[in-house]
Structures are given as C-alpha cells and as structure tokens.
C-alpha cells in the first residue's frame, strides 16, 4: 500500500480504519472487531482512528490490536471542555494503547487552546507522537484554519467526498501550504453509497467496488494523506484497502466518479 507523510516526516499507509459507530459494541461483538482489525493489518493498513465520543470503540480497538499494537498507528482524540477530564481520557488511552498515542487530536475543536497546552507537554515527554485537530462542520473551518496557522498541530481531520467538498476552498490549500497531514473522515459520505454503478463502469476506472472508486477519488487529491472508512465487515476492509494500491485518477476519471455519485 502507498504511504504519505502525516506531519514531521511520519509516513503512514493511505487507507486506514475509522471506528465511529462500528466499534461501539459489547463483548459479544469483539470477535467482529478482531477480524476487521486483522484484515486491515494484513492488507497493509496500520492507521486506526477512534475517540472517547465513540462509546466503547477505543477499548474494543485496543483489545482487537492486542499484541499487534506495535504494528498500528493509533489516532484518537480528546473530547471534553474540561482539562481534568481530558487528562483522564488520555490516561485511559495510555492504558489501552501501550503507553502512547501516535496522533492525539482535539475532537471538534472543543476547548482546543486549553487542551493543547497539556497535550504539548505530553508530546514533549514522548507519550504523544503528533498533535491534530478535527471538525466535521464547514461552519467551524474558520476556527480550524486558526488552529492550523498556530503552528501547534501537525495534522487535521475533516470530511471530504463528492458531496462534501467545502475543504477544497481553504482548508486543503492551507494544509498543503503549512505541510500539515490531512485525514479524511466520512470518505464514503453519510447517506450511504447505494448500489453503485455497473461493473463495467468500475472496470473502466480500474477498480472493483464503488467504495474503492470513491476512496481513490479522494486519494487522487495529493493534499490528502489518508482516508479512514469505517466498516464491520473484514471483506469490506480488505476491499477498501485496495484503494491504497491504485495509481490514482486523472481529472477526467475524477469527473466521471463525480457524475456517477450524482446518479446513485
């Protein structure tokens, strides 16, 4: 799988796994998570994204990684207006993920100034690798740009797909200018992919699935570092990973995917 740089020269594979919704499960569903994580690792992925906001997802991810933690790049988040609670969230993450978080993000910019203050100290102590910030809403992109310009973070996480392209106006150009990594949440949209185009259309694009086509569409933007689609299906995880081997779409192919998206 191809790799790209996520701030400070850290190379990561371009397709990872998001855990929103899919890993907020009870112990009876742990085997599902184990299989999905194994499928991602076997396909060459190693980026796993989570958050305290996602219920049990962090603990389930940690259990699924097990003794393969060192093969993973764990990106998780601090999600609270309270510094004291933020530190408690971080303490739990250290317990789950072997004493370190590879990318710690301020989730939805909640109390970002206050949280980054202690997070920077943890990074300097070696318990955090990189720092980042996330937001899902274009209404917050002005504030996100402020954080990006602060010089205090190395990566951002934002939505990007053929329906949600607001990041193209300011956020992606600014990330490229500043050398920040970009993780893409909701790469397959929030309303479902639908049945997708006929197989012949997909073959013409050099892909096997509609999800793979959309992921390649995103990764064909060189300002994007990695995509983190979520799934409960190991076969889907392996299929999504194939997007990381694709050479990328040119302008005409990207426009074709956009047209097919509108028809779905």
N, C-alpha and C positions, 0 to 999 in steps of 0.2 A: 504494500500500500504506500502511496506517496505520502510525504511529510511536508509540513510547512512550519515556519517559525512563529512561536507564540511568545514574543517578548523576550528580551535578554538572551537571545540565541537558543532558546529551548525548542527543540524540534518535536513535533507530535504528529501522529497519523491524522489524515484529514477527515476521517469518519470515525465518530465515537458513538456513545450511547447516552441518551437522556433518561432520567428515571422519574420524571414528573408523572404522577398518576399510576404508572405501570408497576412501580416497586413499592407502593404504599399498600402492602399486603400482610396478611397474618402468616404464622409459621407454616401453615399447610401449603402456602404458595412459594415457600423458599426454594423448593426444587426447580420451579419455573425460572426464578431469578438466577439460580446457579447455572442452568442450561444456557440462558441468554448471555450471561457474562462470559461463559466459556466459549460460546460461538463468536463473540466479538474478539476475544483474545486470539482464538485460533485463526480468525480471518485477518489478523494483523492490526486490529484496532487496540488502543490502550487508553483512550480518553473516556472517562466516566464522569458525568455531571449530576450533582444532586443538590439538596438544600434542606434545612430544617423545616421549611414550608411544606415539604413533600411528605409529611407524616413519618412513617416508618422507613422511608426509602433509603436514608443513609445507613441505618443499621442493616437492612436487607442487602444493600450493595456490599457493605463490609463483609457480611457473612458469605456472600457469593464469591467475593475475591479470595477469601481465606488465605492460604499460604502462597497465593499468586499476587499478593499486594504489590510486590516489587516490580511486577510486570505492568502495573497500571499507572496512569497519570490521573490522579483524583482531583477533580474540580468541584468544590462545594461552596457554600455560601454562609454568610451571617445575615440573619433576617430578624431584626428587632430594633426598636428605638432605644433600648436600654443597653448601656455598655456592660453592666453586670451580667445581664442575660446573654449578651454577645459572647462574653468570656466563657460562660457556662456552655453555650453551644459549641464553642471551639474546644473546650476540654473534652466534651463527648466525642467530637471528631478525632481528636488526637488518640483517644482510646480505641475508636473503631478502626482508624486507618494507620496504625503502626507508628504513632508519634509524629506524623507530619501530614500537611495538606499541600499538594503540589500547586494548586491555584485556589486561593481564597477570595471570594467575590462578595461585595456588598450587594445584597439582593434588593433589586428595585430602588436602589439609592437610599434606603432607609437609614437616616442618621449617618450618612457617609463620612462626614467630617470627623465626628466623634469615634466612629468605629475604625476608620483608617489610622487614627492616632496609635491605638494599641496594636492593631494589625501590623503596622510597620515595625514595631518593636519585636513582634513575634517573627516577622520575616528576617530581621537582622539577627535574631537568635537561631535561625535555621529551622524553625518549626513550620514556616510557610515558605513556599518557593516563590510564587508570583502573586501579585495582587490584581484584582479586577473589580469591575462594577457592571451591573446588569440593569436593563429596564425593557419592559415589553411594550410600552406605550409611546407613540411619536410625540405626545404632549410633553413627555419628560426628556426629549432628546436635547433640548437646550441646556438643561442641567447636566445631562450626561456629557455633553461637549465640554462643559466647565470642568468636570472631573477629569476628563481626558487631557485637557490642557494644563491641569495642575501638576503634572509630572509625577503623581503619586501612584499611578497604576500602570500595569503593563498589558492589560487585556480588557476587552469588553465583551458582553454577550447581549445580542439583540435579535429580534425576529427578522427573517428575510426569506421570502418565497415569491412566486409570481403574483400573488395577491398583495403582499406587504412589502413595498419597495421604498418606503419613506427613508430608509437608511442611505439610499443612494444619493440623496440631496446633500447632506452634510457629514453624516457620521462616518461612512466608509471613506470618503476623501480625507477626512481629518485623521482617521486611524492610519491610513497609508502615509500621510504627511508626518505623523508622530512616531511611526514604527510600532504601533500597537497591534497585538493579536486580536482577531475577531472570531468569536464562537457564535454560531447561528442556532438559536432556539426556534422551535416551530418550523423547521425546514419544509415539512410536508403540509403546512397550513393547519388551521384549527377546525376546519369544517369537513375534513375527510377528503381523500383523494378521488373517491368514486371508482368506477370500473376502469377508467383509463382508456387510452386509445387502442386500436387494433394492434396485434402483434407485429404486423408488417411495418407499422409506423415506428414501433420501438426498435425493430431490427435496423431500420434505416438510420436510426440515431446511434446505433452501436451499443444498445443497452437491452436488458432482458425484462425489466419491470418498469412500470410507470413511476414508482418511488425512486428507482435508480436514476431515471431520466431527470426528475426534479432535483435530486441531490447533485447530479452532475451540472445541471443548470446553475445552481448556486456556486459550486466549486469552480466553475468556469470564470467567476469573478476573482481575479488574483488577490483582491483585498481581503477575501475571506480566508481564515486559517483552517477552520474545521466546522463540520456540521454535527449535530447531536440528536438524531432522530430517536424517539422512544418506541420501544416495542416489547411485547410479552412473548414474542414468537422467535425462537432461535433461528428458524429458517429465514424469517424476515431480517433479522440482524445480519446474517451472513450475506443475504442478497443486498442489503443496504451497503455493506462494506465494499461490494464490487465497484461502487461509485468512486472509491478511492484509487482504483486502478485505471480508470478511464482517462484518456489524454485531454479531455475537455471539449466543450462545444465552441465552435466559432460563432460569429454574430448571426448568421443565417439559421443555424441549428437552435440557438437560444430563442430566436423569434418564433421558430416552429414550436418549441416547447410552450412558449407563452400562448400561442394560438390554441394548442391542444388543451392547455389548462383552462382557457376561457370556455371551451366546448364541453368540459367534463360535466 
